[in-house]
Amino acid sequence: MRILHILDHGLPLQSGYTFRTRAILKAQEARGWQVAAVTGPRQGTSAQAVEAVDGLTFHRTAGPVPAGWRGEIGGVARYAGRIEAAVDAFRPDILHAHSPVLDALAALVVARRRKLPLVYEIRAFWEDAAVGNGTGREGSARYRATRALETWACRRADAVAVICEGLKTDLIGRGIDPAKLTVSPNGVDLGVFGTPVPRDAALAAELGLEGGEVIGFIGSFYDYEGLDDLIAAMPRLVAARPLARLLMVGGGPMEAALRAQAAASPVAAAIRFVGRVPHDQVERYYSLVDILAYPRKRMRLTDLVTPLKPLEAMAQRRLVAASDVGGHRELIRDGETGTLFPPDDPAALADALATLLDNRGQWDERRNKGRKFVEDERNWSSNIARYAPVYQRLIDVAPMDH
């Protein structure tokens, strides 16, 4: 089976999007399928039209995309031309487009022209992601237009995959046939991220975390992540647990505001920012953290979409505490694999973390259950099997004219 993946961006860029993509492609190759990918104009300038990264083949589309809707439409047309060239080179049996919806539009053009089946995979609704990133407003004309376009694309794709039940339920509410929908949940490549490294004492000393009870966040600093609530919770937490420390690893749009908030905190000395770190160094920072905190704010995006980071934390045998929003409830069983606390409430967050720190005797059992959940239900080597019946059904009915 030959699958051509159609992506907004991919390796060597690093993001949750590219890490999920890499996991999918590597797991499909391990299954014996042949895979290649096409990245869109947002990838940026590449030295070669086709390049290999981490053993994977990527066909590149010349960028960038001009601003505005006309630029987006022109980008879709250019992207469709590049996908068609990749079809000629790779001769796929199926196209697998990944959100945002512009990728599906470009793929639909080629799928119809070349009589290839198309799977469209949605990781988040583009309109809700814009609200979460602060670049859009719920209910605006652009929001409604993007939502309508997403629904239009789902009706025309041969099959639709989503990363969680929240997105599936929303699409069914829009009238999308449930028989077209498959849930392919976020997972962890345990071959890459499955063996926790020993505590890095030298790094702990370098960061001044020796002897501390370390709360950590490792990821992107977007507003919807609620990291302002995490910093606001620290004075109350330190009052209850004087050795509590907060380690912030990553960066993003909110970084400057969060650093300023931390500097103004009465417990500023208990908060450490280290910026972005190379992906191959992330495990060193996980090794220092007792509890990974995910205080996402409550909104459509966080209620509908499951994040990847809590799964990585469980795979690393770290304790997980997260806000009680829909996306987290799909991953975390409160009191069993993690702790859920009310969203948008720094005091409740501080109290939940203090309670976890107070009950160290329960940590090993909690860590074991979290790790087992990832191994049994969120491991990419088994997750990937969910695509097989979808692909096979579409290939069996597709006309043979590529």
N, C-alpha and C positions, 0 to 999 in steps of 0.2 A: 504494500500500500504506500502511495506517495502523496504526501500532504504538503501543500504550500501555505505557510502562515503569513498573514498580512497584518502588519504591525504599525502602530504609531511611531514607535522607536524601539531600539533594541541595544544589545551589547555593541560596543564597549561602554555605552552609557550605563549608569548604575541608578536604579530606582526599584521600588516594589514591583512596578510593571515589568521591568526587564528581568528581575529575578524570577518572577512567576513564569515568564516566557521561557527562560532558560530551563527551568525545571520541567516544563511541559515537553519541550523539544528533546531534552536529554532522555527523559523517561520514554518518549515515543521511539527514539532510536534504540534504547535498550530493549524495547519490545520487538524490534526487528523491522519497524517501519522506516521509510526514508523520508527525511524532512528537509525543507529549506524555508527561508523567510524573505519577505520583502519589507523594508522599512520605508516610511513615508517621508515627505519633505521636512518634517520637524526633526528628523535625525540630525540635520545639519550637514555640512560639507564633509564628504568622505574622499579619501585619496583614490579609492578604486570603486568601480561600478559594482563589482562583486568581490566580497572579501570574506575570509574565514576568521571567526573570533571564537575562541574556546572550542574549536572543533566543529563549529556550526557555520553554515553558509548563509550569508546575508546579501541580497540584491538591494542596492541603494537607489533611492530616488533623489534627483538633484533638488536642493532647497535653495533659499528658504521660501516660506509662504508669505506673500504680500498681505498686509493688514486688510481687514474688512471682508464682507461676504463675497465680493468679486474675487478677492485673492484666494479665499477658501475654495470657491468653485473652480478656479483655475488650477489650484493645487490638486483637487480631486481628479481633474482631467489628466494632469501630468502623472499623477500616481497610477491611474488606470492604465496609461500607456506603459509604465514601468512594470506593472503586474503582468500585463500581456507578454512583454518581453521575457519575464521570468517563467511564464507558462511555456513559452517556446523552448527555453533552455532546460527546464526541469521536467516538463511533461507530467504534471501532477494528476492524480485521480480525483482530488478534492481540494477546494479552497477553504481555508479556515481563517476568517477575519476576526480581529480582536478590536474592541472598542478603543477610541470613540467612534461615533456613527459615521464620520467621514470615511473611515477605512472600509466600512461596510458598503457605502455608496460606490466607492471606487471598485471594490470587489464585485459588486452586483453587475456593473457594466461588463466586466470581463467574464463573469460566470454565464451571463445570458449569451454573450457573443460566442463563447467557446463551448457552450453546453456542458459546463462543469457544475456539480453541486456545490452549494455554499453553506457553510456553518458560520453563524455570527455569534461571537462570544462577548458578553457584556460583563465588564468588571465593576462598573459603576455607571449610572446614568450621567451623561455629560452635563446636562442642565443642573443636576444636583451637585456634581463635583464643582461646577463654577460657583455656586452659592457657598459651598464649603471653603473654597479657596479665596473667597472675597472678591471674585471677578464677575459675579452675576447676582441677580436678585430674584427670589422665588416669585412667580406670577408675572414677571415682566414679559414683554412681547418676545424678546429673544429666548427667554425660558420656555414659553409656550411653543415657539417655532421649533426649538431643538427637541422638545418632548414629542411633538407631532412627527418630526423627521425620524426619531428613534422608533416610534411605533410603526411608521411606514416601512422602515427597513426590516423590522422584525416580521411583518406580514409577508414580505417578499423573500426573505432568506428561506432556504429549505429546512433548516433546523436552527434553533437558538439555544446556546449554552449560557448559563449564568453562574456566578460564583457562590450564590447563597439562596436560601428559601425566600428571603425578603424581596429580592429582585424578581424571583419567579412569581410570587403572589401579586406583585404590582403589575406585571405584564399580563397575567390572567385577568386582572381587573380592567385592563385596557382592551380585552377581547382577543388576546393572542391564544390560539389553540393550545391547551396544556400538552397535547400529544407532540407538539413541536419543541417542547422545552425540556432541557436536561440540566441538572445541577452538577457543576464540576467545581467542588469547593477548593478554597485555598488550601495548600498543603506545604509540607516541608520536604526537601530533598535530604533525607537522613544520611545519604552517602557523603554529602557536602557539609551538612550542618547538624550532624546527629551525635557527635561525640563531644561532650563538654570538656573543655581544657581545664587543667588545675588552676587554682587561684594564682594570679600573677602578682606576687608580693612586691616585686620591684615597681610595677605600675601603680599599685595601691600606695606605696610610699611616695612615688612621684606626684600623685594627686592629693596627698594628704588624707588618705582614707583609712589608714591603719587603725584598727580597733573600732571603726565606725560601723553603724547599722545602715547599710547602703540601700537607698531607694533609687531606682534608675529609670530613665526613659532613653531609648535608643531608636531613633527614627527621624522623620521629617517634622519640622516645626511649623505646621499649619494651624490656623486659628481653631479649626474644628477639633483638634487634638486636645484642647482644654488645658494646655500646659500652664496657662496663667493661673488656673485653679490649683494646679499642683504646687506652684511656687507660693501661692497664697495660703496653702495648707501647712507650709513648713513651720511657721512660728508655733502653731498649736501642736504640731507633731514633736518638735524639739522640746517644748515644755513638758510633754509626757515622756519622751524618750530622748534625753540629752545627747546621746551618741548618734542620733539620726543624721544622715547626710544625704544630699540629693545630687546625683550624677546625671548630667544632661549631655547626651552624645548625639550629634547630628547638626542640622541647620535647616534653614528655610525662611519663608517670608516673615515669620514672627520673631526671628532670632534677636534682632536689635531691641525690640520691645521687651522681650523676655529677659534679656541680659540687664536692661535698665530696671525692670521690676525687681529682679534678684538683687541688684546692687543697692536698691532702696529698702530691701527687707531688713527687719531687725535681726534676722538670722542669716545675713548675707554670707558670713564665714562658713556656713554649713552647706552652701550651694556651689557646685563645680560645673562649669561649662568647658567642654573640650573640643567643640567644633565637629566637623565631619571627619570620619576616619576611613581608611581604605577597607573595602569589604572583607579582605582577608585578615584584617586586624580586629574585626568586631568581636570575635569570641573572647579576646583578652579582656574586653570591657564587660561582657556578660559575666566573666568569671569573678568580677568584683562585686556584683549586685546581689543583694539578698531578695529584694522584691522589685519586679518590673511593674510600673504603674502606667495605666492607660486611661486617663480621665476624659475621654471624648465627651464633647457637648452633645446635648440631645437636639437632633434635627433630622430631616428626611435622609440625608446622606448617611449618617451614623446609625440610624434605625434600620436602614435597608441593606447596608453593605458591611460585610465581615472583613476585618483587617487581617494582615498576615503576621504582624509582629508578635501578638500573644502566642501564636503557634510556635514561632521560633524560640520564644522564651521557655515554653513548656519542653520543647525538644532539648534545650540546654539545661533542663532540670532546675529552672528558676521558678520562684513563686510568682503568681500573677494576681494583680488587683486591678479591676477595671470598672468603669462606670456602667450602670445598669441600662444600657441602650440595646436596641434590637440586634445590631450586628455583633455585639459582645455576647449576648445571650445564646446565639447559635454556637459559640465556641466554648463558653465557660459554664460549668455547672457549679453554682454558688455553694461554697463550703466543701466542695469535693475536688474539682480541678483548679479552682481559683476562688477569688472573693469579688463579689459585685457590691458597689456602693452607689448611692443616689448621684446622678449627674448634676453638674453645675452647682456643687455644694462643697466648698473647700473644707468646712468643718467636718462633714461626714466622711470626706476622703481622709483627713487626718486621723479621725477616730478609727477608720477601717485599717489603716496602716499600723497604728499603734496596737490595735488588737492582734494583728498578725505578728508583730514583733514581740508581743507579750507571750505568745503561744508557740514558742520555738519547738516544743516537744511534738507538735503536729506537722512540722515541716517535711520530714522525710516521706510520710504517707501522702501528703499533698503533692510533693514533687513526683513521686512514683505514679500517682494517678494521672497527673498531667502528661507525663512522658508516655504512659500507656495509651492515653487518648490519641496522641499524635501518631504513635506507631500503628494503632489499630484503625483509625478513622481519617487521618489527615496526612498520610504518607504518600508522596507522589508516585512511588513505584507501584502502589495499588490503585491510587486515585485515577491513574491514566486509563484504566480499563473502562471507565465510564464513557469514553469517547468511542470505543470499538463498535458497539452495536449501532450507534448513530451513523458513523462513517459507513459501515457496511451496508446499512439499509439504503443510504443515499446512493452509494456506488452501484448497488444492484439494480436500481431503477433509472440510473442516468443514461442518456443516449451516448453512444461511443463516437463522438466527433469533437475532438479537442483542438 
